[in-house]
Amino acid sequence: MDAALFYIFAAITLAGALATVTLRNPIHCAISLIASLLGIAGLFLLQAAEFLFAVQILLYVGGVMVLFLFVIMLIHLEEASKLRQYSRQWPVAVAALLAVFAEIATFLNAGFPSLPPSPAPRLLAPGNTERIADSLFYVYALPFEAASLLLLIAIVGAVWMAKKKEAAE
Amino acid sequence: MSFTPISTGHYLVLSAALLLIGSVGLLMRRNVIIMLMSIELILNAVNINLVAFSRHWQHVTGQVFAIFVITVAVAEAAVGLGILIALFRNRGTVLSDEIDLLKW
């Protein structure tokens, strides 16, 4: 059952990713990216990461992708989707990607390297969300605050960047 | 139907495939919006890896790091789309190889 679900979600994820990369119309790309992200959310659920499953759907599908769709509709792109879709440097890109593919293939073929022994298991507290909260607010409190600062900067930067400039003074 | 039980290696192969697909989009497409979407794909591949190892080691830290990766991805998307809107307003294009002011 688990295996079948894994293959279903993996197929959704990879098919959505391929459609994202190959389709011409950006709106179709965004919708297939949503499918891909939902597949990834399913994989999180399969690995008992319930909190990340919820975050993936709320934040990515509900937040980021809506932002993408808004921007796509704000910028009319009809002419861009009729033009050439791939940049002229694509042979270089293909060569680089083949190199990366060879690297990953040899690494994965070599089998699992002997993983270092696991740290003391921390999955003992009652629920996935509680465990993440424990870790996030005790062990990683400083990175958490840094992330909030990063988000503040990103909000201000995005608003300032997208704002219509007043007549030049 | 008989499947081999799903191990951490399965997730690593999936995440590697997703990373490669995202890199294809990032390096080969001209449309900046689709390049941004490809970056989201790459970051999600990283998240799959982190959660797979969190599962493998029965340790929650990988999931916490995945949350940080999501935070950075959201900030990147917001700023990137802001830049994109400013770019479209000033240059009237979203094709990356037509933005060549620095190229002589």
Interface residues (C-beta under 8 A of the other chain):
Chain A: D2 A3 A4 F6 Y7 A10 T13 L14 A17 L18 T20 V21 P26 C29 A30 L33 S36 L37 I40 L43 F44 L46 Q47 A48 A49 F51 L52 V55 Q56 L59 Y60 G63 V64 L67 F68 V71 I72 L74 I75 L77 A80 S81 L83 R84 Q85 Y86 S87 R88 Q89 W90 A93 V94 A96 L97 V100 F101 I104 L108 F112 L115 S118 P119 P121 R122 L123 N128 R131 I132 D134 S135 L136 V139 Y140 P143 A147 L150 L151 I153 A154 I155 G157 A158 V159 W160 M161 A162 K164
Chain B: M1 F3 T4 P5 I6 T8 G9 H10 Y11 L12 V13 L14 A16 A17 L18 L19 L20 I21 G22 S23 V24 G25 L27 M28 R29 R30 N31 I33 I34 L36 M37 S38 E40 L41 N44 N47 I48 V51 A52 S54 R55 H56 W57 Q58 H59 V60 T61 Q63 V64 A66 I67 F68 I70 T71 V72 A73 V74 A75 E76 A77 A78 V79 L81 G82 I83 L84 I85 A86 F88 R89 T93 V94 L95 S96 D97
